[in-house]
Amino acid sequence: MTFQRHEQPQDIIQKLNTIGSAQRERLAFIDFALYFLGEVTRKDLIDRFAVGHAATTRDLALYKEILPDNLKLDMRSKKYYKQDAFSPMFTLDLEKTLATVSLGYGDGFSGHQAFPISCESPQLLTLPKTPIMAVLCEGIYRNKLIEVEYISTSSGKSRRIIAPHSLVDSGNRWHVRSFDRKNDRFMDVVCNRVVSANILIDAPHNHELITEDRQWQKFIDLELTPHPEQQNPEAIELDYEMVDGKRVIETRAALAGYLLRKWEVDCSKDRSLHKTVGYQLALGNHQALYQVNSATLAPGYTA
């Protein structure tokens, strides 16, 4: 979860600025539990942060001192319950919060703790290997070339040298955006197809840097609309928080095709895909994909 400071009176901000980051994180957890679960206990804090009873007592006392109307202790159950006047102390990053709801608590190092609300999602079919991802991340961070053994669907197995600059999660699989010396261009290397990876001493040449990746540096606006074949477009407008019948999304040109494929946006000129699949969305500005390399991934798109 990611917490940001909620806009509060100056005296509350000053109090929060005087405490350490560890205690501030525990206060944010109390805030989150009250907000989303309606209650919190000392045991919740102990299980989550492996702290003692004395520390949890101080945390709850400090939270109540700062926002006394947010919670009330029930002496019988020993639980603190959210009150009607509750106002969050912190602003949550909802995307990361929902990831916590889905995946549970954990930082990837100290293990996993299930979230108390059941949440199911489709199973991932692909997940990169940790040693491979570690090398790719190190190469990006240290700005180094990487020699990889790679299996392509078109040319099979080969060794190639790449200059990686960013990781990309397309929603279905992970890629590393790189300059590929074998193909002499920037491209998305599928992480699962990397059999082995070794960091080289050399740094990329200037033309292999992220600043020279034009498709990465170029941003375009995609206008998403309810598919014209939808009988109740108002439902689609609500689903995607559209305004005046459309939702405009800014994205990198290099990622546009992934976005359109993930959300099943009909990008055909005559909106013909709906007849076979039942698309909910259509691309309203077909011309936005001109000279966008990733447009080949967009459903139904033809130049």
Secondary structure, DSSP 8 states (H G I E B T S, - for coil): --EEE----HHHHHHHHTS-HHHHHHHHHHHHHHHHHSEE-HHHHHHHH---HHHHHHHHHHHHHH-TTSEEEETTTTEEEE-TT---SEEE-HHHHHHHHHH-B--SSS--B--SS-------S----HHHHHHHHHHHHHT--EEEEEEETTTEEEEEEEEEEEEEE-SSSEEEEEEETTTTEEEEEEGGGEEEEEE-S----GGGSGGG-HHHH-EEEEEEEE-TT-S-HHHHHHHTT-BTTBEEEEEEHHHHHHHHHHTTEE--TT--GGGTT--SEEES-GGGGTT-GGGGGSTT---
